[in-house]
Amino acid sequence: MGFELFARKGFDRTTIDDIATAAGIGRRTFFRYFASKNDLVWGDFEAQLVRLEVLLASADPATSMMDALRYAVVEFNRFDPAEVSWHRQRMELILRVPTLQADSTLRYASWREVVTRFAATRTCLAPSAMLPRLVGHSVLASCIAAYEHWLTEVDSELDRLLDEVLRELTAGFGRY
């Protein structure tokens, strides 16, 4: 319901009361499930971070760090075909609505921290060391670039784009 309202009225003009009314629930019930409108868009982000951690932890130690990251990130962003349209709407909001962009900073930092810790483990460095931080920031930036491209190219496949940008990052743009 919320996404339909966001599409029709805009994210900032849609109120919690609008969403609750459309869903046939009370305002208090909405807040039992979501702390804010932003959380409605992001969903259970903490559970998704745990899922990413599990994917990274299950990576074969013999696999290179970047290949393990690429596999985990692509798998993490794989959606049932029936959910792709909804996910596209969701990411359109997250990447294009200024209110959500500000909120995204905190969530991206949490996501980046998961990747940074994985890189720190793989490189035997502290998470505060430059290389793990660089990996965390670079992988996040690559994923955002892939998502932005995916939103503008309707026929593109997200998993293929993520795979492509992370392969490019791994190669280090050396061929250019």
N, C-alpha and C positions, 0 to 999 in steps of 0.2 A: 504494500500500500504506500509506504513512504516514498519509494522510488517513483511511483506513478505521480505522486504529488510533486516531488522534486522536479520531474520532467515538465509538469504542467505549470507550476507556480514559481519554480526556482527554489534552490536550496534555502537561501536566506529568508525568503518570504513564506516558507512552509513552517508552521509552528508545530510544537509537540501536540497541542490540542487538535490541530488538523489531522495529524497522523493517527492519534488515538481515536478520534471520531471515525475516520475512514476505516480503521481496523475493528471498530466496534468494541473498543476497550476504554477503560478510564485512564486518565493521566497517570494516576498512581500505579496502575498495572504496567503502563509503558516503562515507568522508572524502575520497576522490579526487574526488567530485562535489559534496559539500556540506561546508562548514566546521562546520555545526551543524544542529540540528533547525530552528532559525529560518530558515536558508537554504533548507531543503526547502520550507517554506511560501512564502517570498518568491520562490523561483525565481531566475532570472538577472536580478536587479534592475538591475544595471549595464547590461546590454544593453537593458533596457527604457528606462532613462534616455537612452541614446543614441538610441533610437527616438523618444522625446519631443523631444529636441533636433533631430532631423532634421525632424520634423513642424513644429516652430516655425520652423526655418530656411527651410523651403519656403513659408512664409506669404507671400502677396502683400504687398509693402510698402505698397500702397494700402489694404489692409484695416486697419481699426482694430486697435489692440493687443488690446483685449478680445475682439473677434470672432475674431481670429487665435488667441488663447488658447483660446477656447471651442471652436473647430473642432478644434484640436490635442488638447485634453483629451478631447473626446468621441471623436475617432478613436482616440486612445491607449487608451481604455477600451472599445473595441468588440471584442466577442468572438464567435467562431463560436458559433452556437446550441448546438452539441454540447458546448462548453466552459463554458457559463453556470453549470450546476449545480456543476461543480468550482470555478469562480471564486467562486461564492457561498459554498461551504464555506471556501475559502481566506480570503476577506474576513471571514467570521464569526470565524475564528480570529484574524486580525490585529487586528480591532477589538474583540474581546471577551475574549481571553485576556490577563490581566495581564502574563505573561512576554513575550508578543509585543508588547504595547503599549509596553513599555519599549524593546524593540529597534526598534520602529517609529519612535521619535523620531529616530534616526540616519538612517533611510531617508527619512523625511519631510523631514528637513533637506536631504538631497541632491536630492530631487524639487523642493522649494521653491527651492533654489539655481538649478536649471535655469530655472524660471519667472521668478525674480528677475533673472537675467542677461538673459533675453529682454526683460523689462520695462525694464531699464536701457538696453539697446540701442535699444528703440523710443522711449524718452523722452530719449535722449541724456544720461543721468545715470549716475553711478557705481552699481554694484550695492549699495554701502553707503549710498546716499542713501535717504531715507525712503520716497519713492514706490515705487521698485522693490521694496523690502522689503515694503511694505504690499500691493502686488499679489501677491507670492509667498505671503505669509501668508494673504491673503484668498481666493485661488484654492484653496489647499490646504484651508482650513477649509470652503469651499463644497463641494469634492469629498468631503470626509469626511462632511459633512451629507447629501449625496446618497447616498453609500454606506450610511450608517446607515439612511436611509429605505428604500432598496432592500432591505436585509436584513429589515426589518420588514414590508414590503409585497411579498409573494411574487410577485404578478402585475405589479408595476411593471417598467418597462424602464429599465435603467441609463443608456443613452445619452440617453433622453428626460429623465431626472431631472438628469443632468449639464448638459445643454443648458439646462434650466429654471433651475437654481440659478445658472449663470453668466450667464444673461440677467438674472436678478434682481440679481445683484451688479453687473453693468454698469449697470443702471438706477439703482442706488444707493438702493433702497428709497424713492425720492422720492414715490411715489404713496401712501405710508402715512402 
